[in-house]
Amino acid sequence: MSNSPQSDGGDKTKLRFKTLFISDVHLGMPDSKAAQAAHFIRHCLCDKLVLNGDIIDAWHLRRLGGWNKCHTNFIRTVLRKMEKENTQIIYLRGNHDDILDRFIPIQFENFTITDDHIHNTPKGDYLIVHGDGFDAVTSKHAWLAKLGGFGYNALLRINRIYNGYRRLRGKDPFSFSAWIKHKVKSAVSAVGQYEEQLQNLARQRGCIGIICGHIHKADNKIVGETHYLNSGDWVESMTAIVENLDGTFDILSYPEFCRLTHRDPKGVAEVDEGAEDTFPPESSAIPM
């Protein structure tokens, strides 16, 4: 990370970036890490904040509800960023917040809601899209995608119970969804095809890179000749893409952010006990 923390006027520090990119907060879901996401945004200074889709999980809210104070505080934090720090806010529609379709494109003050966005850098342009349009299941079989979303939520509930058992035994948490994505060959193949299609789109739009979300897997790599970046999610991985002051890009996780700013992740109001959890992809079997 090329940036050094700056004082925020107290005994803590804020990190300074040109741009923050976060996606897949899924406000409305019980497993949304909205408190951590708001904490992260509140203690970073940036010129532009890009909310790259699935910030609000309308699919879950329609069926089960689940909005709480943390989710409201996240929205307030974003609006305060625009009002108090003059941060430009770009909100891109995702598949779970597709209710925005009827409104976009729309702009008021320094807040824009749209389908895609071109991010300019000295080295070239980056295309920003949520990425659901390149997921064959989401784009062609919406009912199957919603069924998959229901299964993912069920998996997260099982995860909470299982990780409670593991904590009692003094073991680190484990993510079923990350394990399945890593081990199931069809899932690995689908991710590869997804990245390739996004690379082709960036090239067609005359961009040197693409920044997306949707698949809940943070990444920063070169695919073909295209710089591919994925911001991950704020359900399990708690990651963001940051553009540093020198124009470089990094993946920044919430635990790393807390370390750099000398904050205790468990000091966040209403934070989950698993705030510092990480799920290494090397796991090849369900540990007991």
N, C-alpha and C positions, 0 to 999 in steps of 0.2 A: 504494500500500500504506500503510494508516494506522498500522501497527505499527512501533515502533522496536526494533532488536535489544537483547537484554538479555545481561549477562555470564553465562557459565556457570561462572565460577570460575577460568577460565584466560585465555589470551590470545585466545580466540575468543569468538563470541557465539552465542546461540540466539534464534530468533524466537518471540515469544509470541502465541498465538492462542487463541480460545475452542474452535474445532473444526477438525480436519483431515479432508478427504474425499479418499481416493485409491481408484482402481479399476484393474483390468486390469493387474496386475503379471505375471501368467502365469508363476508360478514353475514351473520344469520345462522351459521353452523356452530354447534357447540365446541368444535375443535379449532375454530378460527383463533389464531393468536393475535387478536386485534389489539390487546394491551401492549404486547411487545412491538407490534408494527407501529403503533402510535408513538411509543417511547422512542423507537428508532428514528422516525421522521422528525419528532420534536427536537431531538438533539443532534440533528445534522443541518448544516447550512448549505443551501444550494440555490442556483439560479432557476432551475427547472425541476419539477417533480412530475414524472410520468407514471400514471396509474394504469398499468397495461392489462386491463380486463379481469373479469371475475372478482372484482373488489366486493361487490354485493352478490350474494348467492340467492337470486330470486327463485330458483328452482326449489331450494330447501324451504324458503320462507312461505312459498305458496302452499306447500304440503304440511309443514310442521311448525312454522313460526320459529322463534328462537332469538329474536333481536334482544340485546341487552345493553346495559350502560356502557360497557367497553366498546361496543360497536358504534354507539352514538359518539363516544369520545374520539374514536378514530376519525369520523367525519368532521368533527369540530377541529381536530388537530390539523387536518388538511386545509380547511377553510381559514384557520388562523394563520397558517403558513402563507397563504395568499395575501391576507389582509395586513399582517404585521411585518412580514419580511419581503413582501412584493415578489413572491415566488410565482413563476408561471406554472400553472397546473394543466396538464394534458391528461384527459381521461379517455381511454380507448375501450370500446365495447368488447366484452367477452361473450362466450356462449351462455354463462350462468347469469349474466346481467343483460340479456338480450331484450329486456323491457325498454332499454334505451333506444332501440331501433326506431321507434316512432318519433324521437326527438332529434336525432343527429342528422347533419352536423349542427351544433349550436355553440355559441360563444357568448359569455357575459363577463365583463371586466377581464380578468387575467385567467379565466377558467374556460377551457375548451373541451367539448365532448365530441368525439369523432370515431371513425372506423380505423384510420391509420394515420401515421404522422411521419414526416421526414425530419430527421434530426441531423443538423449540419455540424460537421467537425472540420478542422483545418485539413485533415487527411482525405475527407470525402464524406458523402452522405450515408446515413444509416436509415433503413426503413424499419419502422416500429409497427408491429401488428400483434394482436393477442395470439393468433396462430390457429384458432379453431377451424378456420376455413380450409386448412390443409390436413385436418384429421378426418379421414374418410367416414368414420362412424358418426362423428359430430355433425358433419356437413350433409351426409346423405341419409342417415338413419337416426334422427333426433330422439325417437322413442327409445332406441337401444342405448344411446348416450345417457339418457336420463335414468334408464335401468342400471347402467354402469355406475352412475353417480350414487344411486341408492345403495349399491353393493359396496362402494367405496366408503360411504358413511357407516355402513354396518361394520366394515373392517376396522374403521377407526374406533368404534365403540368396543369391539373385541380387544383392540390394541390397548385401550385404557385399562381394561380389567387385567389383561395379561401383564402389562407393565407394572401394575400395582402389585401383582404377585412377585415379579422380579425385584422390585424395590425392597419388598420384605426380606428377600434373600440376599440383598446387598449387591445385586447385579445391575448392569447398565440396561437402559431401555432398548427395545428392539422394535423395528418398524416392519409389519407384515407387508404393507403396500410396496415399500422400497425393495424388500426381498423378492416379492413376486415380479416386480418390474425388471429386476436384475436377472432373475433365473429363467423366466418364461421366454423362450426363443422368439415366439411371435410378437411379444411386447417389445423386445430388443430390436427386432426387424422393423416394427412399426415406427419406432423412434428414429431409426436410421432413415427411413423413407420420408418421414416428416421433416427432418433436417435438410434433406436433399431438395425437397419441394420448396422449402423456404429460401434456400440458396438460389434456386432458379428464379423465384419471384424477385429477390433483391437484384439479381443481375438484369432482369427485364426492366426494372425500375431505375436502372443506372446507379445503383447504390453499391458501396463496397462492403456493407455489412447489414445484418438484420438483428433486431432485438425483439424477442417474443417471450411468451409465458406458456400457459395452457397445460403443458405436460408435467408440471411440478418437478422438473429436474433442472437444476441450475447448471449452466455450462458456459464456457468461454473458450472457443477453439476456432480453427480455420477449417471450413468445409469447402473443398475445392479451392476456389479463389476468394471465397466470401468469409468474412468474419461473422461467425454465428455466436450470438449471446442469448442466454435464457435466464430469466430472473428467478426461476424456482417458484416458491410459494411461501405463504405464512399460515400453513396448516401443520406441516411437519418440519420442513427444512429450515424455515425462517431465514431466507436469503434475499439479497437484492443485487442488482448490477449498479455500480457507481462509475461515473465518469470523473476521473481525477482532474485537478487543475491543469495538469500537463497534457490532457487529452487522451490519456490511456484509460482502459476499462478494467475493472476488477469485479469479482464476486465477493461480496461482503456478507458474512453470516452474522446473526444476532449475537451469539457468544463472542465473536471476534470484535464486534462493535463495542460490546460492554467492556472488553479487556482494554481496547484502545482509549476509551473515555473514562476508565476507572469507575465503572458503575457495576453494581451487583444485579444480575438479571433476576434474582429472586426478590429484589426489593421493589419490583414493579407492582403497582396495585392490581389485584385480581389476577396475578400471573399464575400460569399453570406450574406445577412442580417440575414438569419436564422442559423448562425453558432452555436448559443448556444441553438438551439431548442432541446427539448426533448419531446418524445411522450409517456406518461405513458400508459401501457397496460390496466389500470383499466377503461379507457373510454369505456362506454357501449353504447353511442349514439353519433351521429354527433352533436357537440355543435354549437349553432348559437349565 
